Amino acid sequence: MVVYTEGCRLTLSSKALYFESLGVGQYDKAAQYDLSTDLKQVIKPELTGPLGARLFDKAVMYRAVTLEEPIFLEFPEFKGSSRRDYWLDITLEILLAHRFVRKYHLKGFQESEAVARAILGIFRCRAVREGFYFFSSHYKTLLLFNLAENLPGGDTILETLSSCLAHLRTSSTQADSYSSGSVCTEKQHMVYPVSLLALRRFGLILQEDVEFDQEATYGSGYIHVGEVDLLEAAVKQSKVDTGKAVAAQETVNQVKVDGIDANIAIMKELLFPLIVLAKRVQFLASWEEPFKSSVFLVLMCYLFVSGWFKFVLPFILVSLAVLMLWHRLANKGKLVDAFRIIAPPNKNAVEQLITLQEAISQVETLVQAVNIVLLKMRALLLAVLPEATYRVSIFFLLTAALFILVPFRFIILFVLMEPYTREMPLRRESSYRWLRRLREWWFGIPAAPVQLIKHEDSKKKK
């Protein structure tokens, strides 16, 4: 892991990011991190700190296939992370602009126009940041490609923009012919590389082989005659979708609660119908009332044997659709009543930590049990216990033959009915003996050995 701190110079160009460390009286040779070619680059915020501790959220990570390990650029400041956020956003803007160019196969001055739009957005962001002495998240709207990456329907905006860039013109001859009253039967789009022209007038040249008429007057936007501006329509639709997404996110933020007990209580209430259904099925499987259990068994067997079971899932989906449509017609836009849940008793910080520790312990126990199962399966696969491996292989062969010879719906019926009929009076004793022998056989299988090797980090840290 390489961590860069103060005493360096960072430069962002239209194609790469350059890092220069401070040597003796001058900067060392710059390290270049390409942003224009497809190197599977990943740029994201990262936590760094002394001795590998993840303490400070003030770094940017850059990863690419050309690097053996990611690099981290630190932007230390006393409070906040505005410097890091600024460099992260403008670097992502250049990276996303080149991804846009590659995705839609833009060439020549079309590619230069796309990159020029990203550069002008960065200039505007920098001007706002320098003018107000801070960088707010709202200023990210000045970065076209960064914004389109996060907006609902942003891909549609970029697709429409690519089609607009396909009609770029570097001459105003056609515009003059339209203004002089010439008639044309085809609808034509007149789109000029205004961003590229603006950078050219600022003295920044992205492409030298593009000829501009310095005395001509170019349109400042997309000129459409007799039709709707497709880019403007895509942006308006994205604004509508964004408003819906923001409103939905506000409702999500309102229902978030703190505490494990409170979240578990909410989950139990939301899953209450399924819990009740599972309890009823479990009650039928206990055979405490043989008549009800027998009726349910006969009904399930009839559904599978007659082939009606394939209509159960469509029936459930149709019922849910009808229920939702009925609620839509009945409510007529009215607000839904709040879901009332009895809150669990409050716990102090120590009790919450104990609850969290118990939950972590249960998860650890579950992971250990899963690992034991996997290691025993590995032992069976490698024939650590030859007799058990022979039995399992014979069982697999018989199961394969069963899948070939028996219709699949009968196999599903057997898989569902076997645990359901275990507590049946006719099967109770035999099922108990069979499960006991199965557990004893499973406990007698040794686990495959595991050796933990201590990780040695021999890589140099700079």
Disulfide bonds with the S-S distance in Angstrom:
none
